[in-house]
Amino acid sequence: MDGCRALSVGRTAASSVPYEISEPNPNHGKALAVTLPCAVPAGTQFYLAFDYATNPDNEAFNWLTPEQTAGKELPYMYSMCQMNYCRDFAPMMDTPSQKVTYDATIVAPNQFVVLMSANATSTLPHNDTHTITSFNNTIKIPSYLIAIVVGDLETRNLDDRVSIISEPSIVDAAAEEFSQLPEILAIVEDYLTPYIWGTYSIVFMPPSFAWGGMEHPLMTLASPTLITGDKSKVSTAIHEVTHSWFGNDVSCLNWDNFWLNEGMNTFMERKTLALLLGEERAKIEYFTVNISMYNEMLDYGLDHSYSSLFPNIQEDDPENTISLVPYDKGSQFLYYIETLIGEDLMQQMLRQYLVNFSQQAITHRDFEAFYESFLYSNFDNTTAAELIVQTDWDTWVLEPGLAPVPLNFSTDAISQATQLAEEYLTLKGEDSPVEYAIYHVFIAWQQLAFVQTLANSEDTTVDILSRIDSDLNITSSTDPDVKTDWYILGIQRGYRIVMEPCHKWMGEQGRNAHVKPTFLALVESDMCDIGRLWHDEYRSFYTIYISNVVSRILEDCPPLNESGTVNDLVVGAPDGDQITPPADSGTFIDVGADSTTHNRTYAPAANPTMTSSSAISQFGIFSVALGTAVAVFMAVLQNY
């Protein structure tokens, strides 16, 4: 057994062991099989050291040039592993079923700040130009929550445990926008259980960041599109805070059970929102997001398993199941359960759930068994049995489509918004509603409900949109959700006034929630060539992830004509002009096994799926101890 205590993989040393790399399913990445030289009894701890280099086209790491950042002075690097990209980060059991602790040591130039989803244990000089920072996370997490951020960052402390971190140019605005975070964390703790992670920070990312937020422990990453000046996106911040309990502490066992992370968390997000701002505010979000969820279900098909809380993923890429379904249908299921057992028992159940499953990864059947046991502990046997029947667990979880029980999220605020939209529809663009100016006192979520009502009506015409714009100037909206839905509506109905503002918006941010549906609308509206043009223009700004998302959308387009030109009308160009898509080229860093770098060029392809840019200077060695395995990540990058 002594010969199996410490082994290395990929080295030429005598201790190196045989290994094989296979690809049983391209959607799930490659498999690494290591052959041990001796028998290892179950439960024995041993160490594997992997000598490897990351692939420059991996999707876990994002290397941003200065031009892709807000400050435009220094490059920036961050990782994003959800759902199954941590296998690009390091050889590991990359599944939410395996929860691990980890240590890391990062060497970076002095002008950069280094953060991870772990506690910094020391920061020491490495030499005259570089600093070495050590991290340790002693609370088990699934691999997708391992994360690193390196950039030009400043911190604003909101109290002794909550802080805002971002590039200097936006840090004060972000701190003001989310000044309620300490209060939010206290509300959640009071409703649930004590916060186990110590400190809490939100890092506001460069504008190309692909997500609204990502709930890494100790270090939530968030899009700068949330900084709107009116605190209207506080619910997203709440959502990431409450993930500290649902998802980060108690996790789903696999991506089929993703709703246990997101549905339970969205319920808690809206419960917190109600405690902070009132029940009506929470219901407004239930109402508006339910409409968006229904539209996404239509894309899958109302009878498709991806429209259920338990998608039948099998060999598919889990990324293809990401939608609002696990979030909103899951939260509606919890909302329905609360109507059955009452608010006090709902709070008690959630507290017991967290205590019972803390640091575990579970399935919906584990939750179901716990729920039924809770009912029998708090009701007589007859009542408990009746409640189980009323809950109708399998229909809610396994059946596709909308909630099996109608839930009423109507409020006076929603009625005001929908009625104004219906008045515009009735007037057919020939006149304006008498009280149209009320739109300007709507909160952003009411404005979104107004646009959604128009989008869901077949009677919405260019004349109506033009009249609304003349009255309300929604094309110039500063709210990211309102403007995105308005631009998409304009694309779908042929209201070409939105095209140039939409074009500009696609290059100001790279958030999936805004970019993906916009490019889908272009393709579905036979504007493929405009989609290609915009993608060619912004590909170097977008992250690899978003560029790949757009590339896959554009695969549904017919090929370019033989001349390589595009023929669609483009706002800003004279009618009939042909515009040739710009050539694209660049360099990427190939990290060799000898820790050297090689600059290589890539040429434009018919359907390019990735770009990569040189970025931060020499990082040195990044050691990650994952459970009982040790992975060594060698990353020596081009000097900046």
Steps between C-alpha positions, in 0.01 A plus 500: 500500500793737565554528126153651462524772763624772262479465124540732203323499167658633180858525623804305387605432858513146629190563709289580194213260440331395174194691389257516209284785367178415324190687385196281568269798448619827335224687688653403832869553428785249509554226755835443671558142622800440727633150562631457853806275547353328802171416668352779711246403768179703505527805725877532465634852449766544237624782278514546125700789352399589144755668276294668228436819306167663433377520143486856361148447362352380831182671620580509872752784474429840351800714407398860437710760327499853648250600230252246638503654848333808645829677582670400172844518662581150626399154382268284707457129561223297660363148501143378464446127548122452511367266377777260403799712403717440807642198317666767282643652819664190647468118490225433754170328565304777331149425621288667769476163675863533611549777756857591586719743689796663330817704548662722239813707459503777239798702377403821321654838416483755780250725323232226496263395775435125525174357637362148530192325634704437813651692790832672436741367762810701407632755253879515474760645263617244246768728355529868411222482240268223617287408801405154619151455649385185677138389539317234695138386488421257782128468422418238241367631168424346160773556242297753299537745789881509483588841355775756453495869406812707424480864401525867582263494797397720789288418806229695682400351835129537577543364852736264683417198280338626178692674222477612138797440268546621143720694265564851639281678245175338624570400859330799666191475280477128576537558875219756493275283283530204736531678833218280635712184491578489875128533577420231244749255648356563848142439376597168341690386809205586721259307278727198442815400689832675579723590206786246503747659258638790707517799264296577189606700194353582162756553226359710217660371185607659171212573259564187291412272796246246379272463801281712723667344800691190607481391860855390582547481879654817647518652152183542296574618147248747355435684177542878497163514318350469850626849585200698374492790749155413639578182700247314284727196458532434873318169453798364305728590790257332739497192277877466521502558877241227564706255294730491801237264644334343195758373253821579682423325831229255392562409135330300227654157440496542122371743237172308466424637847618856429168642622599407856768768469314758297131445576544493876737793476262707286223435752730626776605796285138612467423428863789731591383758247155497662653547845716785369266685263155348544295211365385688190859543378560126527178422313595737219813297441310171517261639236758638256743209521216251456428659161865471399511140624193409293665638186808289568279194550350568157852491353553152647141387450244485780521120495883486499671373813714816506176683584483293819686525830672170425646524148595172339854612418660159439785554250416862419707799609348630828545851363209431264264468797578842647184709498264673742315170558706372796500851647141607464300179481709377792426813703132473413497143635641625831249789496222245453628285787494810720131550417438146624693503829509871586780754529617404850537131421663585166769694683544215748526244220765697313707538815480128571579421136822702520607340828412150379678523164783744580815430293321230303397454136146365463225408253138605489409159644711580808310827535168324446570246775606778736188703416265210565675423830464866596127488429449192718698670778282811495152372409289202597535202269175566311580866433859419403385238251249744350771766465727255321225429248433874457870568449499269196879480499553299182273718290681815612849356455478251216228633271597769244315826450364770724416449866221241544326731746417857389669754726382861512778757501287792387543831679373854452842598366490225237144592404605861439778388267298247302199730469715778354638259242150378414383859450778554247398180323136610489594841352708330225758777488245760395494675837652487847339396831397798711718389794799374301745705709439263793759276335772736619416434866498122455784310661718307256311174557169668408661639186612147416144369551379774261741388227422132562129566452573654162732214405234240582240663276474423129340842455819694576601682182768742388246784525429414863871473585568831329220670695631355829852613422376848417324515837737304723835476316557140608769459233716725718427307822796454732361188667681195359201264515246747364720609210590141407136388487403818310775454243405135449136600455607761244708244310210254494243754383718682248538822701839587356554807719629264770771345282782745552441544878483120525820469297673735744355317802639168377849652510468667839451180698536126451236363736338177387151611606520791254727373221356153444130593455593796282700287256225237506251772404725610212524146364128430544421831325714411196770747592784245502743723317451780751561244772823395329612861464436579866670183614805567282518852640469401866661156506823636648296673775284201593623220722575168335183362658273766349678493165436125488135550596452748216690278257265213576199725443641613166547138391129502417562767238546431130861536378633831372470560131799419280648849520520484877282807534179555689186637343268593785418864554716634780393809689759768442583385146330623182223272376635220285867546603695182545719479806787252516550344843837603641780246504590378846835387631687491822738309726466260783735359756594134479640389836750220452583220740841664547328812640586703192256694289451503125313773318293362216270665252162384388319584178131579465280199436159472340346443842766592754414364845756665720756773531766537762715794595832535672448634845653529843872462554682214665286321754738230606366186666142454616461199732150376573445234765164338428383259765747211489654599168753769414488672164782730393405761248796646314412829340783720380357774285633762269650801676282806491 
